[in-house]
């Protein structure tokens, strides 16, 4: 069913070297059969573990930023609670999602005694959103199409320090609504996507690399997750998954557009889902990033456990 990835708020302080204005977003946390829910209405708990490792930070042209080293490794945990009610609206069930990410461990090495990259761990920003899970379209052999819309919001409740280059919080409100959908080519073979639009409000305490600026507003962006998978048997599903991010407007500092800071990246890799029952599922995904601009480029491994509380 869901959700979310720690996205590093990273700004290198050496002159024109900047990266990652965007806040925490979902890059690869959702994957198999994302447009449907596994077991109907009620409460769901999902726990995610992410290990991310990068050995380079890319500039606006996709070239490595010239630091002696650019190694970033972190482990994050995301706890998600979801509720889907029996209440029907516009042909679907309404519900609510809430997520709390935790940047549990981070290790950085810039080759300069971490003078260019200073990091801290801690609680990330709360993500919350009402959603509508529309009734599935059924075929002769089961579901053919299922989809969901959620109005997701990022709230600045996490740990933030303007003197740190990597923070668990973005210190601003963001709107990140999405549409998720799954199509069944046949009972075993599916393809899914989740399409997000990200809008960021102003950060009134911007990072020290912006000097004495009163505020910073990260640009708008589109990002998406996608997967295609095949059920080898009723318990095991194997496939490919990926994500894509493209910032579409410039970051603004004190109301003025700043060129050359737009972010992009895409990634692809293998994945698997094992269903212990209709109510318990374990998902594993790996991603290998490509063509990053104004952000780190690395690899991500994500484990997710989904539990449905049933009577």
LOKOLTOR-718502 format. One record per residue: residue number from 1; x, y, z of N, C-alpha, C in turn. Coordinates in steps of 0.1 Angstrom, whole numbers, plus 5000, padded with zeros to 4 digits. Layout:
BEGIN
> NUM:X:Y:Z:X:Y:Z:X:Y:Z
...
//
This chain:
BEGIN
> 1:5008:4988:5000:5000:5000:5000:5009:5013:5000
> 2:5020:5014:5008:5026:5027:5009:5041:5027:5011
> 3:5048:5035:5017:5052:5049:5016:5066:5052:5018
> 4:5072:5059:5027:5080:5071:5025:5095:5069:5027
> 5:5103:5078:5020:5118:5077:5021:5124:5090:5027
> 6:5134:5088:5034:5142:5100:5039:5149:5105:5026
> 7:5147:5118:5024:5155:5125:5013:5164:5135:5020
> 8:5177:5135:5017:5186:5143:5025:5185:5157:5021
> 9:5184:5166:5031:5185:5180:5028:5200:5184:5029
> 10:5206:5184:5018:5221:5185:5018:5225:5198:5010
> 11:5233:5206:5016:5238:5218:5009:5253:5219:5012
> 12:5261:5218:5002:5276:5220:5004:5279:5235:5005
> 13:5287:5238:5015:5289:5252:5018:5300:5259:5009
> 14:5306:5251:5001:5318:5257:4993:5313:5264:4980
> 15:5310:5277:4982:5306:5285:4970:5294:5280:4963
> 16:5296:5276:4950:5284:5273:4942:5281:5258:4942
> 17:5286:5251:4952:5283:5237:4953:5271:5235:4962
> 18:5259:5232:4955:5247:5230:4963:5240:5217:4959
> 19:5232:5212:4968:5224:5200:4964:5212:5198:4973
> 20:5202:5192:4968:5191:5187:4976:5183:5197:4984
> 21:5176:5206:4977:5167:5215:4984:5154:5209:4988
> 22:5150:5198:4981:5137:5192:4983:5136:5185:4996
> 23:5124:5184:5002:5122:5177:5015:5121:5162:5013
> 24:5118:5155:5024:5115:5141:5024:5104:5137:5014
> 25:5107:5128:5005:5097:5123:4996:5098:5108:4994
> 26:5088:5103:4988:5087:5088:4986:5095:5084:4974
> 27:5107:5080:4976:5115:5074:4964:5117:5059:4967
> 28:5108:5051:4961:5109:5037:4961:5104:5030:4973
> 29:5097:5037:4982:5091:5030:4994:5079:5022:4990
> 30:5071:5026:4981:5059:5019:4976:5063:5011:4963
> 31:5057:4999:4962:5061:4991:4950:5050:4982:4946
> 32:5050:4969:4949:5041:4959:4944:5027:4962:4947
> 33:5018:4961:4937:5004:4961:4938:4999:4974:4946
> 34:5006:4985:4943:5004:4997:4951:4990:5003:4951
> 35:4983:5001:4940:4970:5007:4939:4959:5000:4947
> 36:4962:4989:4952:4952:4981:4960:4956:4980:4975
> 37:4946:4976:4983:4950:4972:4997:4949:4957:4998
> 38:4957:4951:5007:4958:4937:5007:4947:4930:5013
> 39:4940:4936:5023:4930:4929:5031:4918:4937:5035
> 40:4914:4947:5027:4901:4954:5029:4902:4965:5040
> 41:4891:4968:5046:4890:4979:5056:4897:4975:5069
> 42:4899:4985:5077:4905:4983:5091:4919:4990:5092
> 43:4926:4986:5103:4939:4993:5106:4950:4985:5100
> 44:4960:4992:5095:4972:4986:5090:4984:4993:5097
> 45:4995:4985:5100:5008:4990:5104:5018:4985:5095
> 46:5027:4995:5091:5038:4991:5082:5051:4997:5087
> 47:5061:4989:5087:5074:4993:5092:5084:4991:5081
> 48:5091:5002:5078:5101:5002:5067:5115:5004:5073
> 49:5125:4997:5067:5139:4999:5070:5146:5002:5057
> 50:5153:5013:5057:5161:5017:5045:5176:5018:5048
> 51:5184:5012:5039:5198:5014:5039:5202:5021:5026
> 52:5208:5033:5028:5212:5041:5016:5227:5044:5016
> 53:5233:5042:5005:5248:5044:5004:5251:5051:4991
> 54:5258:5062:4992:5263:5070:4981:5277:5073:4982
> 55:5285:5073:4971:5299:5076:4971:5302:5089:4962
> 56:5291:5096:4959:5293:5108:4951:5281:5117:4953
> 57:5283:5130:4952:5273:5140:4951:5274:5147:4937
> 58:5263:5148:4930:5264:5153:4917:5260:5168:4916
> 59:5266:5175:4906:5263:5189:4904:5251:5191:4894
> 60:5249:5203:4889:5238:5206:4880:5240:5199:4867
> 61:5252:5195:4863:5255:5188:4851:5256:5173:4852
> 62:5254:5168:4865:5255:5154:4867:5269:5150:4870
> 63:5279:5159:4871:5293:5156:4874:5295:5155:4889
> 64:5305:5147:4893:5308:5146:4907:5313:5159:4913
> 65:5308:5163:4924:5313:5175:4931:5327:5172:4936
> 66:5337:5181:4933:5351:5179:4936:5355:5180:4951
> 67:5349:5171:4959:5354:5170:4973:5364:5158:4974
> 68:5373:5158:4983:5382:5146:4984:5375:5133:4985
> 69:5363:5133:4993:5354:5121:4993:5340:5126:4995
> 70:5331:5119:4990:5317:5122:4991:5308:5110:4995
> 71:5312:5104:5007:5305:5092:5011:5294:5095:5021
> 72:5282:5090:5018:5271:5092:5027:5264:5078:5028
> 73:5263:5074:5041:5256:5061:5044:5246:5064:5055
> 74:5234:5060:5054:5224:5061:5065:5215:5050:5065
> 75:5209:5048:5077:5198:5038:5079:5186:5046:5085
> 76:5175:5044:5079:5163:5050:5084:5152:5040:5086
> 77:5143:5043:5096:5131:5035:5099:5119:5045:5097
> 78:5109:5039:5091:5096:5047:5089:5085:5038:5095
> 79:5078:5044:5104:5066:5037:5109:5053:5043:5104
> 80:5045:5035:5098:5032:5040:5092:5020:5033:5098
> 81:5010:5041:5101:4997:5036:5106:4987:5041:5096
> 82:4978:5032:5091:4968:5035:5082:4955:5030:5087
> 83:4944:5037:5083:4930:5032:5086:4922:5035:5074
> 84:4915:5024:5069:4905:5025:5059:4892:5022:5064
> 85:4883:5031:5063:4869:5030:5069:4860:5023:5060
> 86:4848:5020:5065:4836:5015:5057:4828:5026:5051
> 87:4832:5039:5053:4825:5050:5048:4828:5052:5033
> 88:4817:5052:5025:4819:5054:5010:4817:5068:5006
> 89:4826:5073:4998:4826:5086:4992:4830:5085:4977
> 90:4822:5090:4968:4826:5090:4954:4831:5076:4949
> 91:4824:5066:4953:4827:5053:4948:4840:5046:4954
> 92:4843:5051:4966:4855:5045:4973:4854:5046:4988
> 93:4863:5039:4995:4864:5040:5010:4873:5051:5014
> 94:4870:5059:5023:4879:5070:5028:4887:5064:5039
> 95:4899:5070:5041:4908:5066:5051:4918:5076:5054
> 96:4928:5073:5063:4938:5082:5067:4952:5075:5069
> 97:4962:5081:5064:4976:5076:5066:4984:5086:5074
> 98:4993:5080:5083:5002:5088:5091:5016:5081:5091
> 99:5026:5088:5089:5040:5082:5089:5049:5091:5097
> 100:5058:5084:5104:5069:5091:5111:5082:5085:5107
> 101:5091:5092:5100:5104:5087:5097:5114:5090:5108
> 102:5124:5081:5109:5135:5083:5119:5148:5081:5112
> 103:5156:5091:5111:5170:5089:5106:5178:5084:5118
> 104:5180:5070:5118:5185:5064:5130:5200:5064:5131
> 105:5207:5064:5119:5222:5064:5119:5226:5071:5106
> 106:5236:5079:5106:5242:5085:5094:5257:5086:5096
> 107:5264:5083:5085:5279:5084:5085:5283:5091:5073
> 108:5289:5102:5074:5294:5110:5062:5309:5111:5063
> 109:5315:5112:5051:5330:5114:5050:5332:5123:5038
> 110:5336:5136:5040:5339:5144:5029:5354:5146:5026
> 111:5362:5139:5034:5377:5140:5033:5383:5152:5039
> 112:5374:5161:5045:5378:5173:5051:5374:5174:5065
> 113:5374:5163:5072:5370:5162:5086:5355:5167:5088
> 114:5347:5165:5077:5333:5168:5077:5331:5183:5079
> 115:5339:5191:5073:5337:5206:5073:5327:5210:5062
> 116:5327:5202:5052:5317:5205:5041:5304:5199:5042
> 117:5304:5187:5049:5291:5180:5051:5289:5177:5066
> 118:5281:5184:5072:5278:5182:5087:5264:5176:5088
> 119:5262:5165:5095:5249:5158:5096:5245:5156:5110
> 120:5231:5154:5111:5226:5150:5124:5214:5140:5121
> 121:5212:5131:5131:5201:5122:5130:5190:5126:5139
> 122:5179:5118:5139:5167:5121:5147:5154:5119:5140
> 123:5143:5124:5147:5130:5122:5141:5128:5131:5128
> 124:5122:5126:5118:5119:5133:5106:5105:5140:5107
> 125:5101:5146:5096:5088:5153:5096:5076:5143:5095
> 126:5065:5146:5102:5053:5139:5101:5047:5140:5087
> 127:5043:5129:5082:5035:5129:5069:5021:5123:5072
> 128:5011:5131:5067:4998:5127:5070:4989:5130:5058
> 129:4979:5122:5056:4970:5124:5044:4958:5116:5044
> 130:4946:5123:5042:4934:5115:5039:4934:5109:5025
> 131:4928:5098:5023:4928:5092:5010:4914:5086:5007
> 132:4912:5083:4994:4901:5075:4989:4906:5063:4981
> 133:4902:5051:4986:4906:5039:4979:4893:5035:4971
> 134:4894:5036:4958:4883:5034:4950:4880:5019:4948
> 135:4867:5015:4947:4864:5001:4945:4871:4995:4933
> 136:4876:4983:4933:4883:4978:4922:4874:4974:4911
> 137:4879:4975:4898:4872:4970:4887:4875:4955:4885
> 138:4865:4947:4885:4867:4932:4885:4866:4926:4871
> 139:4874:4915:4869:4873:4908:4857:4868:4894:4859
> 140:4868:4885:4850:4863:4872:4851:4871:4864:4861
> 141:4884:4867:4862:4893:4859:4870:4899:4867:4882
> 142:4892:4878:4886:4897:4886:4897:4898:4900:4893
> 143:4905:4908:4901:4906:4923:4899:4914:4926:4886
> 144:4909:4936:4879:4916:4941:4867:4923:4955:4869
> 145:4917:4963:4878:4923:4976:4880:4918:4981:4894
> 146:4928:4987:4901:4925:4993:4914:4933:5006:4915
> 147:4927:5016:4922:4935:5029:4923:4930:5036:4936
> 148:4939:5046:4939:4937:5054:4952:4942:5068:4949
> 149:4936:5078:4956:4941:5092:4956:4943:5096:4971
> 150:4954:5102:4973:4957:5107:4987:4962:5121:4986
> 151:4957:5130:4995:4962:5143:4997:4972:5144:5008
> 152:4984:5141:5005:4995:5140:5015:5001:5153:5018
> 153:5004:5155:5031:5010:5167:5036:5022:5164:5045
> 154:5033:5171:5043:5045:5170:5051:5045:5181:5061
> 155:5046:5178:5074:5045:5188:5085:5059:5189:5092
> 156:5064:5201:5094:5078:5203:5100:5078:5200:5115
> 157:5077:5188:5118:5077:5183:5132:5091:5177:5136
> 158:5100:5175:5127:5112:5168:5129:5123:5177:5134
> 159:5135:5171:5135:5147:5178:5140:5154:5186:5129
> 160:5157:5198:5132:5163:5207:5122:5173:5217:5128
> 161:5184:5219:5122:5194:5228:5126:5200:5235:5114
> 162:5198:5248:5112:5202:5255:5100:5218:5254:5098
> 163:5225:5250:5109:5240:5249:5107:5244:5235:5104
> 164:5235:5226:5101:5238:5213:5096:5234:5212:5081
> 165:5242:5204:5074:5239:5202:5060:5229:5191:5057
> 166:5228:5181:5066:5219:5170:5065:5210:5170:5077
> 167:5197:5172:5075:5188:5172:5086:5176:5162:5084
> 168:5171:5156:5094:5159:5148:5092:5146:5156:5088
> 169:5146:5169:5091:5135:5177:5088:5138:5188:5078
> 170:5128:5191:5070:5130:5202:5060:5126:5216:5065
> 171:5120:5216:5077:5116:5229:5084:5106:5237:5075
> 172:5097:5230:5068:5087:5237:5061:5075:5227:5058
> 173:5064:5233:5055:5052:5225:5051:5053:5222:5036
> 174:5050:5210:5032:5049:5206:5018:5036:5199:5015
> 175:5031:5200:5003:5020:5193:4998:5025:5183:4988
> 176:5021:5170:4989:5027:5160:4980:5015:5150:4976
> 177:5004:5155:4971:4994:5145:4967:4998:5135:4957
> 178:4991:5124:4956:4995:5114:4947:4983:5106:4942
> 179:4985:5099:4931:4975:5089:4925:4983:5076:4924
> 180:4978:5065:4929:4984:5052:4928:4974:5043:4921
> 181:4980:5034:4912:4971:5025:4904:4978:5012:4901
> 182:4971:5001:4900:4976:4988:4897:4967:4982:4886
> 183:4973:4977:4876:4966:4970:4865:4970:4955:4864
> 184:4961:4946:4864:4964:4932:4862:4963:4927:4848
> 185:4974:4924:4842:4973:4918:4828:4966:4904:4829
> 186:4969:4897:4839:4963:4885:4842:4964:4883:4857
> 187:4958:4872:4863:4958:4871:4878:4972:4871:4884
> 188:4983:4868:4876:4996:4867:4882:5005:4880:4879
> 189:5002:4886:4867:5011:4897:4862:5005:4910:4864
> 190:5012:4919:4872:5007:4933:4874:5017:4943:4870
> 191:5012:4955:4869:5020:4967:4867:5014:4978:4876
> 192:5022:4986:4883:5017:4996:4892:5025:5009:4891
> 193:5019:5020:4894:5026:5033:4895:5020:5041:4906
> 194:5028:5051:4910:5023:5061:4920:5029:5074:4915
> 195:5021:5084:4912:5024:5097:4906:5022:5108:4916
> 196:5033:5115:4920:5032:5126:4930:5035:5139:4923
> 197:5028:5149:4929:5032:5163:4926:5036:5170:4939
> 198:5047:5176:4940:5053:5182:4952:5053:5197:4951
> 199:5047:5204:4961:5047:5218:4963:5052:5221:4977
> 200:5062:5230:4977:5069:5234:4990:5066:5248:4994
> 201:5063:5250:5006:5062:5264:5011:5075:5269:5016
> 202:5076:5281:5022:5089:5287:5026:5094:5281:5039
> 203:5107:5280:5039:5115:5277:5051:5120:5291:5056
> 204:5115:5295:5068:5119:5308:5073:5132:5308:5081
> 205:5139:5297:5082:5152:5296:5088:5161:5288:5079
> 206:5164:5294:5068:5172:5286:5058:5186:5282:5062
> 207:5191:5272:5055:5205:5267:5058:5215:5278:5058
> 208:5226:5276:5066:5236:5286:5066:5243:5289:5053
> 209:5242:5280:5044:5249:5282:5031:5242:5293:5023
> 210:5230:5297:5026:5222:5307:5020:5226:5321:5026
> 211:5236:5321:5035:5240:5334:5040:5230:5340:5050
> 212:5227:5353:5048:5217:5359:5057:5203:5360:5051
> 213:5200:5351:5042:5187:5351:5036:5176:5349:5047
> 214:5164:5356:5045:5153:5355:5054:5145:5342:5051
> 215:5144:5337:5039:5137:5325:5036:5142:5319:5023
> 216:5138:5306:5022:5141:5298:5010:5129:5289:5007
> 217:5126:5289:4994:5114:5280:4990:5119:5271:4979
> 218:5119:5258:4982:5124:5248:4973:5114:5247:4961
> 219:5119:5244:4949:5110:5243:4938:5100:5232:4938
> 220:5091:5232:4928:5081:5222:4927:5087:5210:4919
> 221:5081:5198:4921:5087:5186:4915:5076:5176:4912
> 222:5079:5168:4902:5071:5155:4900:5080:5144:4904
> 223:5074:5133:4910:5081:5121:4913:5072:5109:4912
> 224:5077:5098:4909:5069:5086:4907:5076:5073:4911
> 225:5069:5063:4915:5073:5050:4917:5066:5041:4907
> 226:5073:5030:4903:5067:5021:4894:5072:5007:4896
> 227:5064:4997:4892:5068:4983:4893:5061:4974:4883
> 228:5067:4963:4880:5060:4952:4873:5064:4939:4879
> 229:5055:4930:4882:5058:4918:4890:5049:4907:4885
> 230:5054:4895:4889:5047:4882:4886:5046:4874:4898
> 231:5034:4868:4901:5032:4859:4912:5037:4845:4908
> 232:5048:4841:4913:5054:4828:4910:5045:4817:4916
> 233:5039:4820:4928:5030:4812:4935:5021:4821:4944
> 234:5011:4816:4951:5003:4824:4959:5010:4832:4970
> 235:5022:4828:4974:5030:4834:4984:5041:4844:4979
> 236:5047:4841:4968:5058:4848:4963:5056:4856:4950
> 237:5060:4869:4950:5059:4877:4939:5073:4883:4936
> 238:5077:4882:4923:5090:4887:4919:5088:4898:4908
> 239:5098:4908:4908:5096:4918:4897:5107:4928:4897
> 240:5105:4938:4889:5113:4950:4888:5106:4962:4894
> 241:5113:4971:4900:5107:4983:4906:5117:4995:4904
> 242:5111:5007:4904:5120:5019:4902:5113:5031:4907
> 243:5121:5042:4906:5115:5056:4909:5122:5066:4900
> 244:5115:5078:4900:5119:5089:4891:5116:5102:4898
> 245:5125:5112:4897:5123:5125:4903:5127:5136:4893
> 246:5119:5146:4892:5123:5157:4883:5117:5170:4889
> 247:5126:5179:4894:5122:5192:4898:5119:5201:4886
> 248:5108:5208:4887:5103:5215:4875:5104:5230:4876
> 249:5106:5236:4888:5107:5250:4890:5119:5253:4898
> 250:5124:5265:4897:5137:5269:4905:5134:5271:4920
> 251:5144:5268:4928:5144:5273:4942:5144:5288:4942
> 252:5137:5294:4952:5137:5308:4954:5143:5312:4967
> 253:5151:5322:4968:5158:5327:4980:5154:5341:4981
> 254:5147:5345:4992:5141:5358:4994:5133:5363:4982
> 255:5126:5353:4976:5117:5357:4965:5124:5357:4951
> 256:5137:5355:4951:5144:5355:4938:5148:5341:4934
> 257:5145:5338:4921:5148:5325:4916:5163:5323:4915
> 258:5168:5311:4919:5182:5307:4918:5184:5296:4908
> 259:5191:5299:4897:5193:5289:4887:5203:5279:4891
> 260:5202:5267:4884:5212:5257:4886:5210:5248:4898
> 261:5199:5248:4904:5197:5240:4916:5186:5229:4915
> 262:5181:5227:4903:5170:5217:4901:5175:5203:4902
> 263:5168:5195:4909:5172:5181:4912:5165:5171:4902
> 264:5172:5160:4900:5166:5149:4893:5174:5136:4896
> 265:5167:5125:4894:5174:5112:4896:5164:5102:4891
> 266:5168:5090:4887:5160:5078:4885:5167:5066:4890
> 267:5160:5055:4892:5166:5043:4897:5157:5031:4894
> 268:5164:5020:4893:5157:5007:4890:5164:4996:4896
> 269:5157:4985:4899:5163:4973:4906:5153:4962:4908
> 270:5157:4951:4913:5148:4940:4916:5141:4941:4929
> 271:5130:4933:4930:5122:4933:4942:5115:4920:4944
> 272:5110:4917:4956:5103:4905:4959:5093:4908:4970
> 273:5082:4901:4970:5072:4902:4981:5068:4888:4985
> 274:5069:4885:4998:5064:4872:5003:5052:4874:5012
> 275:5041:4867:5009:5029:4869:5017:5027:4857:5027
> 276:5029:4859:5040:5027:4849:5049:5012:4845:5050
> 277:5003:4855:5048:4989:4853:5048:4983:4866:5041
> 278:4970:4867:5040:4964:4879:5034:4967:4891:5043
> 279:4971:4889:5056:4972:4900:5065:4987:4904:5068
> 280:4996:4896:5064:5010:4898:5067:5019:4896:5054
> 281:5027:4907:5051:5035:4906:5039:5049:4912:5042
> 282:5059:4907:5036:5073:4912:5036:5077:4915:5022
> 283:5082:4928:5021:5086:4933:5008:5101:4937:5008
> 284:5108:4933:4998:5122:4938:4997:5125:4944:4983
> 285:5131:4955:4983:5134:4962:4970:5148:4968:4971
> 286:5155:4967:4959:5168:4973:4958:5167:4983:4946
> 287:5175:4994:4947:5174:5005:4937:5189:5009:4934
> 288:5192:5011:4921:5205:5016:4917:5203:5029:4910
> 289:5207:5040:4916:5204:5054:4910:5212:5057:4898
> 290:5206:5065:4889:5213:5070:4877:5210:5085:4874
> 291:5219:5091:4867:5216:5105:4862:5212:5115:4872
> 292:5218:5114:4884:5214:5124:4895:5220:5137:4891
> 293:5213:5148:4895:5217:5162:4894:5214:5169:4907
> 294:5223:5176:4913:5221:5184:4925:5217:5175:4937
> 295:5222:5163:4938:5219:5155:4949:5229:5143:4949
> 296:5229:5135:4960:5237:5123:4960:5232:5113:4949
> 297:5241:5104:4945:5238:5093:4937:5243:5080:4943
> 298:5234:5070:4945:5239:5058:4952:5229:5047:4950
> 299:5229:5038:4960:5221:5026:4960:5212:5026:4973
> 300:5200:5020:4972:5191:5019:4983:5185:5005:4984
> 301:5185:5000:4996:5178:4987:4999:5167:4990:5009
> 302:5155:4986:5006:5143:4988:5015:5136:4976:5018
> 303:5134:4973:5031:5126:4962:5036:5113:4968:5042
> 304:5102:4961:5039:5089:4966:5045:5081:4955:5050
> 305:5075:4956:5062:5066:4946:5067:5052:4952:5069
> 306:5042:4946:5063:5028:4951:5063:5020:4941:5072
> 307:5013:4947:5081:5004:4939:5090:4990:4945:5090
> 308:4980:4937:5087:4966:4941:5088:4960:4936:5101
> 309:4954:4945:5109:4948:4941:5122:4934:4936:5119
> 310:4932:4923:5120:4919:4917:5116:4913:4910:5128
> 311:4900:4909:5127:4892:4902:5139:4894:4887:5138
//
